[in-house]
């Protein structure tokens, strides 16, 4: 038995990455997720519209933080602001006063309902997009993204490492491929499979969980395509920095965990500590959650989700650049050309 | 353009992979690189293929489109069939349509893989897999063919098949360089490079390498008291560095194996 124990210790000592992950990562996870795991909503971005907007804005509960007052606007503009994700609550002041809440922001909307119930003579709030404040309506669009991250990252993370272990990576390096040929060639088949996955799980989710799809399928498809490219690119990047399949899976899971907890899928981004929130802004799922909830639940148009799509594209470029650099190291270490 | 390396130095951190090595790989012939484990054979081949950056010297090689490379680990996709592996190589090197069909048919026949063309590479024997690897490297008719121990671990029949293919490629004008641990095979090459610890100990035709052997070689039934001796079969070979006679040993004529061992012994003495 001691022979086995000693051998394992020696192997573990040489596998520095696993050892570092086993010792350092638990502390890191505790700190990061500890600051992220909060359902508490302290502030709800609110706009106030209508002729009496200024007066009403002063008398709101502390929880509703007024971000904008528009005396010249009415209910239509308020609904649009909620649909486009500019605010979570909208107060229509003047005429028949009305309180509108974005049901897509589940925790914030619930907190607002509770807070407003304590305000005497406050009108009954109207919850838009998700009137029953149903959890699946909000969770399913995010879970679709999570499934795609899981399928995409894990599958592609094995791609290059498998070539390395089989000895075919050297063969590829000698073949007249450019690093980007290999990168795109690795991603495209998985992109197709992931698109088929999306085509199956999206209607299934709508059918089984009664999730609405109010926006444009084209806008959703655009967001999903950019998101999938980034996700698969992350997988390839992981593959290029891993020496074996075990390391690749370890790293893929390490990118999955933070996306589950920090993307806003479970805990509202606004409830996270600022440092942790910045980590969330570096995760592709964060933006896909905004796109899928926006388009599916609120029916947000392209302009409303253009920023997350753009930020996803920037992430994609960064991932592509890093993977290409790694590929260049693996695939053209002695440079191009006939003679050095 | 000549193919080869001039004053090539390869380093792995502080460790020397190759030191100031010069080798020409002539077209239309096979050059064999021989040497023990860690001699630098693979480093030389990888540098020639453009896989290793040189710390010094230069590498003259054709463009990547004109190189065929078979790494030590076969380099075929186990989860593709024989034909699919060839198709991949064809597409990578721009060999398509009629040209691919003709080349693949011809190669499969010469590799004796026609009947196995729809079998997964994972289900091939070691020899068949190695022949397939050679086929993928030959498909585009390369100017330079680099093979890292293509016959190691194969049975004599498969080894003979592979040498027949190499001879055919060389006759077609390809410059072929291969690493091997089988000195009997190296004797079939037009040129031999003997490597030890990253240094070139000898190079030339097998005959030239044998003739360049310093000292004298003897054979004896028992291990003699002096001289450097090694066993070959039931008898001992003894090398006298200064050429002086060794009591109880009879003069013997050297072959490539003797010359390589003597070169290594001579290097150790220095």
Interface residues (C-beta under 8 A of the other chain):
Chain A: X166 X167 X168 X170 X171 X173 X174 X175 X176 X177 X332 X333 X334 X335 X336 X337 X338 X339 X340
Chain B: X1 X46 X47 X49 X50 X51 X52 X53 X54 X58 X59 X60 X61 X62 X63 X64 X65 X67 X69 X70 X71 X72 X73 X74 X75 X76 X77 X78 X89 X92 X93 X94 X136 X146
